Amino acid sequence: MMYAINRCRVTNVIMSNVRSMHLLKEKAFVNGKWSAAENQQTFDVYNPANGKVVGSVPDMDVSDANLAIKAASEAFETWKLTTAKERSKLLRKWFDLLEANAEGIAEIMTAESGKPLTEAKGEVVYGNAFIEWFSEEARRINGEIIPSPVATRKILVEKFPIGVVGLITPWNFPHAMITRKAGAALAAGCTCVIKPAEDTPLTALAICQLAHEAGFPEGVLNVITCDRKNAPDIGKLLCTSPNVAGISFTGSTYVGKLLNQQCAPHIKRVGLELGGNAPFIIFDSANIDKAVQGALASKFRNCGQTCVSANRFLVQENVYDEFVNKFTEEIKKMSIGDGVNPGVNVGPLINEMQFNKVYTMVEDAKKLGATIKTGGQPIENLGKLFYTPTVITNVSASMQVYNEEVFGPVATIIKFQSEEEVLKVANNTERGLAGYFYSQDISQIFRVSKLLEVGMVGINEGLISTVEAPFGGIKESGIGREGSHYGIDEYTYIKYMCVGNLG
């Protein structure tokens, strides 16, 4: 790690509010107990805004993960027999506790992820809503009676939980990505082994503490923590263990492909929410002021580190100059800094690896002739992971920023002439998670929304995530859907029962 170790504990770093203190856990959670790694190793969690140590958690390995899988497997034998109403009540208790402790969770999240406190609070509201939603959906996992072609038979269809599921979650939404998966899995009757990202394990442990307080039985919900070096082996174990029925992963396309390959020989249920390369199209008929506000929300939330962030801004020639000028002026007004400070709306990048990626891509664009309208450099006086919100024009297909997902506070803007042209550019990618466009032409709205090759479309809207809607992509952006009533399908199988000789 690039920072010198500063042993300030979280109590000194961020938390003046005593409500937060009982949520700060520095042990993993296995079989209903707070547990150290068998090898007694730990690793530090750093605040990306200032480099200080927020806390230390167990650096577990496959032996610890096997214990968590065993606990979840044993717990499944009784958890699968609970009624939908029983699971619903426990999930609702968890939701109520999450709501009561929202401030404390947000503080922990800001400390370890760097996102502004206002954004952290927004994620907590969003993440909590999944537990509320699935507490209600638990009682709506309905079967079916199908008319039989034979008078003496009855055809029954029922849904059952698949078993133990491994949930591997990312650092950019350390709360919501757990609740979106675990809420659905628990509602269906599955048990969980959660492996949070090494950059943000403390949020996962905080919400697990509240699940424990809600009364979930031992082994139903387990959280194992590990540093980057042990993550591949634990991920492989979750994919290959005969006691794990399914995997749900949110993260990079590269890792998602690897996990899918590891699951394939075992024919496991796989849910993947992978990288995007979202186009953001502004047509001539668009309301430019609303398009600018939508672009700001889509691009710079969480410092551009979201899988559904707009990555390529494609602007029709008649409104190109107006959009670029208004967009650039709004970006210049952004407040950048430590997320705990009032008014900050752009924090640091998560770690050195992500910072170097953003820096390299912008430098490559400069070298190949791009124009930097604003930004384009680090902000060293704030800290080692801060980068200015950046607008790049005169972008060509030879540049990295044209072809790759930036995952940072960098907006590339490309001019186009016709609808046909822009659809070719927008769809010319292996990714297909989200896409956005602004238009006031109703015929164009229905035409373009149909032709964009993505799983989710924002039409005159830059923020589209909500618990009620199915979240997921096509092409190399993933398999399956999360959230909505479709989200539980990933954790159930359908059993057909034929009752004969009814006479």
N, C-alpha and C positions, 0 to 999 in steps of 0.2 A: 504494500500500500504506500502511496506516495507521501502520506502525511507522517510526521513524527507522532508517536503515540502520546496522547494526552489523556491521562487517566481520570479526567472529570467524569463522574457518574452522571446519569440522566437527571438525578435530583438537583445537581448544580447547573446542568446545561440548559434545561428548558422548562422545568416544571415548578411553577410556583403554586399550582393548584393542587391541594391535597387529594382531590378526587381522582387524580391521575395515578397516584402512587401505587395503589394495589393492583393496577393493571400492568405495571412494569415487571415482567418476568424474565429471569435469566436462566431458566431451565426449559427443556423440551417437555412435552406432555404426552405420556404413553401410558395406556391402560388406567387412566384416571389419576395418575400421579405425576408430579413435577420431577423430571428425571435428568440426571447428568449423562454424558456419554460414558459408555463402559470404559473407554480409554482415558477418561477424565480430561480430554482435550477441549479447549474452547477457542472461539475466535471473536474478534472485536467487530462491533457495528459502528460505523462512522457517520457523522453528520456531514453531508456533502457541502453544506454552506460554509463550514468553518474547520472541518477536519478533526473535530474533537470526537473522542470515543463516547458514544451514547450508552452502550452496554456491551456485555459479553454473553454469548450463548454457547451451548454445547456444539462441538464439531463432531457430529455423529458419523458413523460409517455403516457398512452393510449389516454388521452384527446388531446394531441398534435398530436399524430399519426392519430387520427380520423380527425383532421383538414386537415392534409396532404392528407389523402385518399379522403376527400370531394373535396379538390382543384383539385386533379388529376382526379377525376370522372367527375367534371364539365368541366375541360379542355379537356377531352377525347371527349366530344360531338362535339367540333369543330376541334380538332387535327385529329380525324379519317377521317375528310372530306378533309384534305389537300392532294395535289397531291404528288405522289412519287418524282417528281422533286423538289417540295418545301421542302420536308423533306430532300432530298439529299443535297440541297444547304445549309441548316442550319447545317447539320452534317459536311459538308465540312468546313464551317466557324469555327465550333468548333474545328475541327482538325487543321486548320491553327493557331488558337490561342493557342492550346495545344503545337504545335511545337514551336511557338515563345516564349513560357514560360516554355520550358522543364527544363532549369536549376533551376528555382525557385521551380517547382514541385518536382524535385529530392531532393533539399535541405530540403524541408519540410518532404518528405518521410523518408530520412535518420534520421532526428531529432526525428521522432516519432516511427519509426520501428526498427532503429538500423542497418539496412542493409548498407553495404559499399556504398559510393556515386557512385562509378562506376556501381554497380549493380542497384542502384536506377535510374541512367540515362538510363541503359539498359531497365528497366521496363517501363520507360516513353516512350521510342521509341516503345516498344512492345505494350503498352497500347494505345498509340495514333494511332497505325496502325489499331486497331479495329474500331475506329471512321472513319478513311479513308476508310476502307474496306466496312463498312456498309453504308457509304454515297454513295458508288457505287452500293452495292447490293440493296439499296432501290428501284432502278429503274428496278430491275430484279425479282420482286416478281410476277411471271407470273402465269396466269390462263391457262385454256385449253378449247378447243372445241372438244368434243368427238362425233364421228360419231353415229348418232341415228339409232336405228332399225326401226323407223317409219319415213316415208318420210316427214310428216307434222310437225315434232318436231325438235327442236334444243336443244342440251344438252351443257350447259355452266357451267364451273367450275371456281370459283374466290376465291382468298384468302383475308380474312379480319382480321384486328387486333382484339385480344381477349378482350382488354379493359385496365383497370388499372392493373399494375403488381407491386408486392412487390419484391424488390431486396435486399437480405441480404448477405453482403459481408464480407470476412475475413481480418485479419490483415496482412497476409504474403505477399499479393500482393494488396495493398490498392488502387492502380490506375487501374491496368489491369483488375481486377475482376469486377470493375464497368463499365469500357468502353466496356468490352466483352459482358456484359449483356445489359447495357443501349443502346449501339450503335445498337444492333439488335432490341431491343424493340421499340426504337424511329423510326427506319427505317421502321418497320412494321406498325407504326401508333398508337402504345400504348403509354400511359403515365406512369410515374414511381414514386414510392415512394421508396427511397433508405435508408436502415438502415446499415451504415458502422459499422465495429467492433469498440468497445469502446477503443481499444488500438491505433487505427489509423484513427480518424475521420477527421483530418486536411487536409490530402491529398484529401479526398472526397470533402470537402468544397472548396478546391482550384480549383479542376477541375470543380466543379459546378459553381464557379464564372466565369470561362471562357465560360461555356455553357450559362450563363446569358448574358455575353457580346456578344455572338454569335447571340442572339436574339430569343431564344426559348420562346414561349408565356408563360404567367403566368400559373402555375399549371402543366405544362407538365413534368417538372423535379423537384422533391422535395427531400431534404435530411433531415432526422431526426436523431438526435444524442441522445444517452442515455448511461448511465453507465451500468455495468454488472447486477445490481439488477433489472433494468427495462426492460432488453432485452427480457426475456421470455414472459412477458405480451405483449410487442409490437409485437414480432414474432407471438404470438397466434392471436392477432388482425388481422394481415395481412393475416393469414390463414383462419380466420373465417368471416371476414367482407364480406357482400354480395356485396360490391362495389369493391372488388378486384377479378380480374378474374384469376390471376395466380401468382405463387411464383417461384422465382429462388434463390437458396441458394448454396453457396459454404462454406464448413466447415466440421465439424466432422460428422462421421457416426451416432453417438448417437443423435445429434441435428437434423440431416437430417431425421432420422426415426421419431422423435417426430413431426417435421413439417409436414411430410407426413401423419401421423395419424390425425393431426389437420385439414388438408386439405380434407381428405377423405370424411367426411360427406357432404361436400359442392361441391364435384366433381370438384375441381379446377384443372387447368393446373399446373403441378409441374415439375420443372427442378432441379435436385440435382447433384452437383459435390462434392463427399464425399471423405473420406480418402482412402489412398492406402497402399500397402505393397509390393512395387515394387521389383521383383527379378532383379538382374544384373548378367547375366551368362557369364562366360568366358570359351569358349571351347578350346581344345588343339590346334586347327588350328588358333586361334585368333592372330592378331597382338598385342602383349602384350603392346608395348609402346602406341599404340593408345587406347587400352582398359584402360590403366592407366589414360590417359588424359580424356577420356570419363567418367570414374568413378569419377574423381575429380570434373568435371563439374556437374555431376548428383547428387553427394552426398552432396557437401559442399556449393552449391549456397544458399544464404540466410541462412547460418549457418545450413543447413540441414532441414530448415523449409518450405519445399514445398511438396505438395501432390504427386508429381511425382518423388520425390527424390528416388534414389536407397536405399532400406532398407536392403536387404539381398544379399550379394555378394556370388555367388556360382561359385567356380573355379575348373575346372577339374584337376585331380591329377598330370598330367605331367607338367602343367604350374603353379601349385599352389605356389610353393616357389618363382618362378621368379616374379609372379604378386604381392604376398604379400610384398616382399622386395622392389620392385620398387614403389609400391603404398605407402608404409609406409615412404620411404625416401622423396617422393614428399610432403606428408602431413606435415612432419617435417619442410619443407621450408615455410609453409604458414605464412602470417603475420596476427596477431590477434590484434584487438583493436577497438577504436572508428572509425566508418565508415567515418568520415570527414577527417581522417588523410591519407595522400598520401600512396599508396602501400598496404593499409589494404584490405585483401580479405575475412576475417571472422570476423563478428561483434558479438554482444551479442545475447543471446536468448531474446525473446520478453518480458517475464515477469517472475515473481517468480514461478508461477504455472508450466510453461513450463520448467524452470530450474530444479525444484524439480523432475519433471518427468524424465528428462534425467539423473540426478544424481542418482536417485533411481534405474533406470534400469541398469546402469553401475555397481553400487554397488552390485546389485543382481547377475550379471554375475560374478563378482570377487568372491563373496561368494560361488558360485556353481562351481568354478574351471576354469573359462575362463582365457585366457592369454591376457594381455594388451600389445600390440606391441608398441603402442605410445599413449600418452595422458592419459585419464582416471581420470582427476581431474579438479576441478574448477581453475580459474586463479584470485585469490582474489585481487591481486595487481592492476588488470585492472578495476575491478568492480564486483558487486555482481551477475551479470548475464552472465559472461563469462565462457565458458567451453572449454577445449582444444579439438581440433579435435582428434578423438580417433579411433584406430583400435583394434578390438577384434577378437581373434581366439580361437580355441578349444571351440566352441559354441555348446551347447547341446539343445535338444528340451525342457528341463525343465526350461530354462531361459526366462525371459521376453523379452529380445532383440531378441530372436529367433521367438517369436510368435506375437509381437506387433510392430506397427509402432513407431519408436523412435521419429521422428520429431525433430531431433537435429543432431549435428556434430559427429555422432557415426556410424562407419562402422563395421558390423559384417561379418566375412568371414568364409565360410563353404566349405569343400572339398567334391567333388563328383567324381564318377567313370564313369558312363554311361549317355547317353542322356536320356534314359528312367527314370533313377533314378532322375535326376535333374528336369525333367518336373513334376514328382510327388511332389517333394518338392516345386517347384515354384507355382504349382497350388493348393497346400494344404492350402488354405486361403479363407476366406469369401470375401476378397477384390479382385478387378480386374480392377484397374485403368490403370497403365502403367507397362510395362516390357521391359527389355533391354537384348540384348545378342550380343556377339562378336564371329564371326566365319568367316573363309575364304572358307568354304565348301558350294558351292551354293545349293546343294541338302538339306543340313542341314538348310540353311537359310530359304528356303521355307517351309520345314517340321516343324521347331520349331516355326516360326512365325504363322503358322496355329494352332498349338497345345497349345500355351500359352493362358491361359484364362484371357485375359485383353482386354481393349478397344483400347489401343495404344501400339505400339511396336517400340522400337528403335533398329535398326539393325546396328551394328558398329557405333553407334551414341548415345551420352549421353544427348543431348539436342534436344527435338523433338517438342516443342511448336512453333506454327506459326499461324498467323491469317487465312491462307488459308486452314488449316486442321481442321477436326472436333475433338473437345476435349471432352472426357468423358469416362466413364468406364462401366463395367458390374458387375454383382453380387451386393454386398453391397456398391460398389463404385459410384453408382449414376443412374440417369434416365435422358435421353436426351443428347443432344450434344450442345456445344457452339463453336462460331467461324465458319468459312467457310460459304458456302451458306446454310448449314444445320441449322446454328444457328438461322436464322429467323423463321424457322418452329415452334420453341417453343412459338412464340408470334402471330401466325396466326391460324385461323380456315378455313376450306374449306367449301364453300357454293356451292351446286349444284342447278342450275336453269334450269328448263325445260320449254321451250317456245313451246306451242302447237298450233294446228290449223293454221299453216302457209299457207296452201293451195296453 
